[in-house]
Amino acid sequence: MRNIKLDSILLFALLIPFIMTYRISPGDTPYWLFGLIFLGLLLYIILDLVNIKERIRFLLKHILLWTLIVAVIGSAYVSSIIVRHQTSPEYGIHDMALQQESAIKFLLHGKNPYATAYFGTPVEKWHYSDTEINPALYHFVTPPFYILFAIPFYFISAHGLLGFFDSRIPLVFLFIMLLVMADKLVKDSQKKLEFLILLSFNPATLGYFLEGRDDIFMFSFLFGGLYLLYKRKEMLAGVMMALAFAVKQSVWPIFPFYFAYLYFKNKNFKKTIIQLMPFTLVFSAIVLPFFFWNPGAYLSSTIFYLSGNTTYSYPISGYGLGSLLKEFGFIKDAYSYYPFWIWQVGLGFPLIIWFINWQKRENTVQRLILIYGIFLLVFWYFSRYLNNSHLGYLSMVFITAHFWPKVKEV
């Protein structure tokens, strides 16, 4: 007798808590929608048990899975956007996404988003604390491609299709692109289904994704760069990697391992530098105009704000060393400066050397992703912050490392 497969168990175990936790309709969820979702889950399980050709079984499950992803996550996203715009601009959305919307408007009106305070925007009304001022009102922390990529979506939705813009619209687009790339990457049918389910319904990331946090925004470009590396299209990969670097700083720690990967492939320093030229040119073309517009403001927002070197700095928070030091009284004020860089350099530099030697023994994209994930966890643990969404992002990195093919396919 046939048995139920792991992908069916994963889908049932991850999808059910999601639809029981998050709204999938702007109002009361109609029971016909729940009924269709449960029917889809039932059919997905039945396909494991019936006696049909494996090729047909996979095709039907693949179609059904994509249908459930679009129906469930799409319904949740559309509902979240509609309810927000029926309620208030700051309802059900993260302050980073709110700030992106304001930054787009500032930029289109000729204002530098890195040199402008965000008082008088919806960011000010977003509930940060009952007693403290949100430091994001003084700083736009993410690099500029996070703004630039969303501008076409702003014009299409705000001045065309919808009459308003929600910064989660480009995020949904990138999420779909991520799933399409993941679908193309993994050839084994069973692993493909498991990978798509874990990327789509990962409970460590879905809630933050609905809020509009920018981890998947960046990861979609990083995934594209890694996919092109895997396909040995190093120059195009450099373009995608540069776009990821120009979206969010959490990808930056991959650079020494990315460089080492290219060098171990080429065994030639000059060729490695040439392959890095698209990365350098694209990243420079995006970032330098904003840097030269106001160098102090740009560095203050994207670098010093995160390290505690500004008047209004990102607070020590989360679950890492910073919170431990604060808990035990070594740090009195969460907004004060503390030299976490000493820990990061002291532990990180030897770790980089060890990881690069480990990478040299098996220079695959899969190992590159795994090394990046472990190193980023260490880097974040010994920084000012290791927050819940960061842990969710790391889970996505490790899931990707697990399913990534080890050997280059011809």
N, C-alpha and C positions, 0 to 999 in steps of 0.2 A: 504493500500500500504506500502511496506517495505521502510525503510529509510536508508540513508547512515550512517555508523557507525564511531565512533570517530577514530578508527585505520586507516580507509581509508583516513580520512581528515588529520590526522597527517602525514601519509606516503606521501601524495601528497604535503602538505605544507612544509615538511622538505626535501624531496628528490629533488624537482624541484630547489630550490635555490642552492643546493649543485652542481648539474650537470651544472648549469649556472655560477657557480663561479670557480670551479676547473676543470682542464683538466681531461678527462677520456680517453684520447688517447695520445700517445707520440707526434703525429702531429696534424693536423686538425681532429677533431672528425668526423668520418663518419656518415652521416645522417641515415644510416641503424641502427647504434647503438642507436642514439636518438630515432629512430622509434620503436625499440624493447622495450626500456625502457618505452616510453609513452604507448605502447600497453599493457605492463605489468601493468602499473598504471590503465589503462582503465578496464582491466579484473578484477583487484582487486576491483574496485568500483562496477562493474557489479555483482560480486559475492554477494554483499550486497543486491542487488535488485531482484535477481532471486529466485524463490520458490523451494528450495531444502532443504534436511535435514541439520540441524545445524552441525551434525558431518561431513558431506561431505563438507559443506561450510567452516568450520574451516580447514579441511585437505587441501583443495585447496588453501585457503588464506595463510596457513602456508608454503606450498611448494613455492607458488609464492613470498611470502615475503623473504624467504631465497634466492631464485633465484635473486631477485632484490638487496639484500644486497651484495651477492657475486659478481654479475655483476657490480654494480655501484661502490662500495667501492673498490672492487678488481681491477677494471679498473683504478680507480684514483691512487691507490697505485702502481700498476705496471707501469703506465705512469710516475709517479713522480720519481720512481727509475731509469727507463730507461733514462729519460731526464737528470737527475742528472749525470749519468755516460756517457752521450753523451756530457755534457757541462763542468762541473768542479766538483771536489769532494765536494765543499762547497755550491753547488747550491741547493736551495729548501729544505734544511734540517737544523734542529736546532743544535746549537753548542754542546748541551749535547749529542746528538746522534753521532755527529762527534767525540767527545771526547771519547765516549765509544769504537768506532772503534780503535782509537789510543791506548786506555788503554788495549784492548785485545792484540794488537801487543806487547806493552811493557811487559805485563805479560808473554806472551809466549816466550819472549826473556830474561826472568829473571829479568826484571826491575820492581821496585815497582811503580805502577801507582799513588800512593799517594805521592811519594817522587820525582816525575819527572815532570819537566816543559814541557809544550806542544808547545813550540816554534819549528818551523820546521815541524809541522803537519798541516793538513787542518784547524785545529781550529784557527791557526794564521791568515789564509787568510779569515776566516769567518767575515763578516762585523758586527762588534760590535758597533763601533763609528768612526766618522771622526777624533776625537781629543783624545780619551782615549784608553788605552790598556785594552783588555778584561781580567778581573781578573781570569777567568777560565783557562787561560794559566798557572797559578801557582797552581791551586787546582783541584783535581777531587772530586767533592762534594758528590757523591752518594756512599752508602755502597757497598760492593764487590759482592753481588749476582747479581747486575746489570751487572757486567762484566762476572761472571762465567756462568750464564745461557745462555749467548749469544755465548759462545765459541763453542759448538757443531754446531750451525748454521753457524758460521764462517768457520769451516772446511768443512761442507757439501756444502756451496755455493761458497766459495772462492777457494777451492781446489777440487771441484767436479762439481756440476751442472752448476754453472753460470760463474765461473772464476773470480768473484769479490764478495765482501761482502758489504751489506748495512744493517746498524743496525736496520732498520725498518722491516727486515724479521722476527726476533724473536718477534717483537712487533705485527705484523699481526697475527702470530700464537697465541699469548696470547689473542688478541682481539677475535679471533674465539672461543677460549676456554671460554672466558668470556660470549659470547653470548650463547654457548652451555649450560653452567651452568645456565644462566638466563632462558633459554628455559625449562630446567628440573625443575627449582625451582617453577615457577608459574604454577598452575594447571588450574585455570580459563582461558578458551580459549580466551575470549575478552581481559583480562588483560595481558595475555601472549603476544599477538600480539602488544598491546600498549607498553609494556615494551621493547620488542625487537626493535621496531621502534625508541623509544626515546633513547635507548642505542646506536643504530647504527647510527642514523642520527641527533644526538644532535648537533645543530649548535654551542653550546658553547665549544665543544670539538673536532669536526671533523678536523678543520683547524690545530690545534696543533697536533692532531694524525698523520696527513699527514706529518707534519714536523719532526715527530719522537720523540716528547717529551715523557717523561717516566711516565706520570700519569697512563695510562691504563696498562703499564708494571707492576707497583706495584699493582694497583687496582684488577687485575686479580687474584693475589695471595691472596689479602685480601678478595675478594669475595669468593674464594675457602674456605678460613678459616671460614668465616661466614656461608657458606653453610653447612660445616661439623658440625659447632656448632649447627645449626638448626636441623641437623639430629642426634644430640646427639652423635657425634663421637668426643669427646673433645680432645682425645690424637692426632688424626690425624689433627684435626683443629689447634692444637698447632704448628704442623710442617708447615702448610701453613701460619699461622700467622707469624711465625719466618721468613719464606722466604720473606714475604711482608716487614717485619721490616728490613731485610737485603738488600732491594732494594732501599727504599726511606724514608726519615725522616718524610714525611707528614703523615705517618700512626702512628708514635709513640704516638701522643696524645690520641689514643684510649686505651692505655694500662690500665689506672686506671679503665676504664669502662669495659674492657675485664676481668680484675681481679674480679671486683665486680659482673659481670654476672656469672662467675663460682662460686664465693662464695655464692651468693644468690640461685643458683641452688643446690649446695651441702649442704649448711648450716653446713659446716665442713671445718675448715681452713686447716687441714692436707691433706684432699682429694683434696682441691683446689691447694695446692702446688704440689701434685703429678701430677695432670692434667697439670700443667704448666711446668713440667720437659721436655717434648719433645720440647716445645717452647724454653726453656732456653738452652738445649743441642744443638739444631740445629742452633740457632742464634749464640751461642758461637763458634761452630765449623766453621762457615763461617767467622765471624768477627775477632775472636781473632788472627788467623795467620797473618792477615794483620795489626792488631794493634801491635802485638809484633815485626813484621818486622821493623816497625819504628813508635813507639807510637806518637812522636811529629808530624810527617808528617800526620799520620792518623787523629789525633784529629784536627790538623790545617785545614785539608781539609773538614772533615765531620761535625765538630762542630763549631770551632772558625771562619771559613770563613763566615758562615751564620750569626753569631752574631756580626760581625764587629771587631773581636779581632785579625785580622792578618794585615800585611802590605798591602796586596792586598785583600780586603774584598768584599763580595757581596754588591752592592750598595743599599742604601735606594731607593725604587722604588714602583711603582704601585699606589694603591688606598686606602691605609690604613693610620694609624696614622702617620707613618714615613713621608709620602709625605705631609700630612697636616702640620706637624711641620717644614718641610723644606720650604714649600710654604709660611708660615708665619714668616720665618726667625729665628726660634728657633734652627734649625740645618743649619749650613752654607755649609757643605760639605757632599755630598751623600755617600762618602766612609769613613767618620769619624765614630768613635764609639759613640753610644748613648745607655744608659742602658734601653732598651726596656723590659728587664726581670723584672723590677720593676712593670711596668704596667701588664705584663703577670702573674706574681705571685700574685700581689695585687687583680686583677680581676679574674684570672683563678682559684686560690685555692678555694675561696668561691663558684665559679661556679661548680667546681668538686664535692664539698660536696652536693650542691643542686641537681645536676644531678644524683648523686649516690642514693640519697634518692628518687628521682623521678623514677629511674630505679628499685628500690626495690619494688615499688608499682605495676609495670608491667614489670617483668624481661623477656623480649622477645628480640630476635635478632633484630627485627625491631626497637625497642626503642633504643637498643645499637647503631645501625647505625645512627639513627636520632640524638642522643646525641653527637656522635662523630662528625657529620657534623656541628652542631651548635657550639660545643666547638672549632673545628678547625677553623671555621670562626672567632671567637673571638680571638683565639690565633694568627692567621695570621694578623688580623686587627691591633693588637698591637705589631707586629713584624717589622722588617726592610722592609718587602715586602708583598704586596698582589697584585700579578700580574694577568694578564688576564687569563693565563692557570690555575691558582689556583682557580679562580672563576668558570672556566669550570669544573674543577675536583669536586668542591663542588656541582655543579648542578648534576653531575653524582651520587654523594653520596645521595643527596636528592631524586633523581628519584628512586634509589634503595630502599631507606627507604619507599617510598610511595607504591611500588609494593610488598615489602617483606611480606610474609604471617605472620599474627599475631599469629596464633595458630599452635603448632606442630602437624603435620599430623601423624597418626598411620601407 
